[in-house]
Amino acid sequence: MKISAIVSEYNPFHNGHKYLAEQLRKDGSTHIVSVMSGNFVQRGECAVSDKYSRAETAVLSGIDLVLELPVVYSCASAERFSYGAVYTLMSLGCIDELCFGSECGDIDALRKTAALSDDADFIRRIISYKSQGYSHPRAVEAALRDTNNNISADLLKGANNTLAVEYIKALNKLNSNIIPKTVKRTGAMHDSTNTSDNFASASLIRKMIYSNDTSYKRYVPLAAYRTLEQQKEQGLCPAKLTQNERSIISALRLCTLEQIRATPDVTEGLEHRLYKAISENITLEGIIEQVKCKRYTYARISRIIMCIYLGITKDMYSTDPQYLRVLAFNSKGTEVLKQMKRTAALPVVMRPSKDFDTLSAEGKTLLSADIRASDLYSLFTPTIQPCGKDFFLGALKVESGKSYGFE
């Protein structure tokens, strides 16, 4: 039994994701587990379709078990996103390797770059550059250039390379025995508007879905296409922030300076810039554009705004993942779940309504945030959905290409 893991957003699940799973099978993986972002993703946006449909598509397309990454980690910086995902996978107690795509495909180069995070001189250089107004990614690149480490500096220009380094750093920080493994990314690169054979970036596919261009069918597995089109017919997809932008703006306008200051990633007086921008703009784009600068990236401001809207505070950041929430699984996933009964260091949540009271106080806080995020997510779909579904729905069992309902 060789259990491999993948960290994912599947926003949406596409041929590149399927290719990665196929490469793992070829390399001897008998079971594949994915820890996936829920309804809100690392860009500070809502996912194009809900977490259950994306988890179901993943299981229909090569993944055996999908766990949810709590929203306090999924809507966070690359470092925190990676830490939460790795901590979750370690807590299963049965993962052999963590596999991720990268532009370089060189695990040794990624390991060497990750090891720099413990170098005192390198850390001082990053702090110095940030004090000059550099964003964290630019400060890291500049520090690498100073040390004549142009290989690592160039490597971190790739978004997937950057995440790969963060995964390795998290594995090192947690003293994990999970083996990191990379597969060279094939086809279209991250955020690329180009296509290659049957591969396209998730961002391009999302643009096609938003514009009702069904030619995206070429770039996703058939199961993904069918699910997305079915959800479109039902008014459940695509979800996007502009569908209900006013609810976010209203939440921002109700915030005090103290509340903004209590939001993750708000440091060094950034709350004042945000508060001013909120009072002077009538669109999210206007707010973000006014606040972003060399030091504070568009993505960082977007995440801060989403955390304010979702009620995520700095206090929640002091808590490690507290549970393993199952979204979907097949027969092989059932075998992993049986293994987890013997090895898991955290409680397994199959249905929140049944398992909520078994969690610690911290676990209840994190799971409540996930449930609240799902209730708010339903405001951004073409047809608004009622609250409470996420609390009562359980893990989806998928067999022989069919979904048999929630366990």
ABEGO torsion letter per residue (X at the ends): XBBBBBBBAGOBBBAAAAAAAAAAAAAGBABBBBBBBBABBAAGBBBABBAAAAAAAAAAAGBABBBBBBAAAABBBAAAAAAAAAAAAAAAGABABBBBBBAAGBAAAAAAAAAAAABAAAAAAAAAAAAAGBBAAAAAAAAAAAAGBAAAAAAAABAAAAAAAAAAAAAAAAGBABBBBBBBBBEBBBGBABBBEABBBAAAAAAAAAAGBAAAAAABBAAAAAAAAAAAAAGAOBBBAAABAAAAAAAAAABBAAAAAABBGBBGGAAAAAAAAAAABABAAAAAAAABBAABBAAAAAAAAAAAAAGBBAAAAABBBABBBBABBBAAAAAAAAAAAAABABBBBABAAAAAAABBAAAAAAAAAAAAAAAAAAAABABBBBBGAAAABBBBBBBGGBBAEBX
